[in-house]
Amino acid sequence: MELIELTDELIKSAEQRSAGQSYPHFVKNLKAIGVDNYEIKVYNHKRTYTSVIGDKLVIPGDLPEFECAETFELDSVKAAIKRNQEGLTDYPTFLREIGEAGIHTYVADLAGMMVIYQGPNSEYEYEEKIPEV
């Protein structure tokens, strides 16, 4: 794999190539451009992408800010994820729902093919495997 410097345009092109497809397709497109992991701040959609060689690209939040709940509700987190996976919610609604369930950040570990949803402190988290395409 050729190592490419991460840029806003490169991430946007991966998003556009993945439009209308399942999340695993987006992951595959990110891996193809050398993304190792990324972190999302739920309250405003700030994204930090890290490449396989350790370079970081921070993309400022682009959604209206809201306050994430301080109470972690695992069943509500799982239900919000399931609704989004089934196509019942759009991404901004998904972020709001997991925020209301106490998720403040999530990290997609593309090497390990896991998403780690993190609550208000390190005691509270939920991990889910990313299916292969």
Residue pairs with C-beta under 8 A, 6 or more apart in sequence:
1 32
1 34
1 52
2 34
3 34
3 51
3 52
3 53
4 10
4 33
4 34
5 51
5 55
6 33
6 34
6 35
6 49
6 51
6 55
6 56
6 57
7 57
8 57
8 59
10 33
11 30
11 33
11 47
11 49
11 57
11 59
14 26
14 29
14 30
14 32
14 33
14 35
15 26
17 29
18 25
18 26
18 29
22 133
23 85
23 130
24 130
24 131
24 132
24 133
25 133
27 108
27 110
27 113
27 130
27 133
28 133
30 38
30 49
30 110
31 110
34 51
34 52
34 53
35 49
35 50
35 51
35 52
35 110
36 50
36 51
36 52
36 109
36 110
36 111
37 49
37 50
37 107
37 108
37 109
37 110
37 111
38 47
38 48
38 49
38 50
38 107
38 108
38 110
39 47
39 48
39 105
39 106
39 107
39 108
40 46
40 47
40 95
40 105
40 106
40 107
40 108
41 47
41 61
41 104
41 105
42 68
42 95
42 98
42 99
42 103
42 104
42 105
42 106
43 61
43 65
43 66
43 67
43 68
43 99
43 104
44 61
44 62
44 63
44 64
44 65
45 61
45 62
45 63
45 92
45 95
46 58
46 59
46 60
46 61
47 58
47 59
48 56
48 57
48 58
48 59
49 56
49 57
49 58
49 59
50 56
51 57
52 111
63 92
63 95
66 96
66 99
67 99
68 99
68 100
68 102
68 103
68 104
68 120
69 99
69 100
69 101
69 102
69 120
70 102
70 120
71 102
72 101
72 102
72 103
72 119
72 120
72 124
73 101
73 102
74 101
74 126
76 97
76 100
76 101
76 102
77 98
77 101
77 102
77 103
77 117
77 126
78 126
79 101
80 89
80 94
80 97
80 98
80 101
81 94
81 98
81 117
81 128
83 89
83 94
83 97
84 91
84 93
84 94
84 97
89 97
98 106
98 117
102 119
102 120
102 124
103 117
103 118
103 119
103 126
104 118
104 119
104 120
105 118
106 115
106 116
106 117
106 118
107 115
107 116
107 118
108 114
108 115
108 130
109 115
109 116
110 130
113 129
113 130
113 132
114 127
114 128
114 129
114 130
115 127
115 128
115 130
116 125
116 126
116 127
117 125
117 126
117 127
117 128
118 124
118 125
119 125
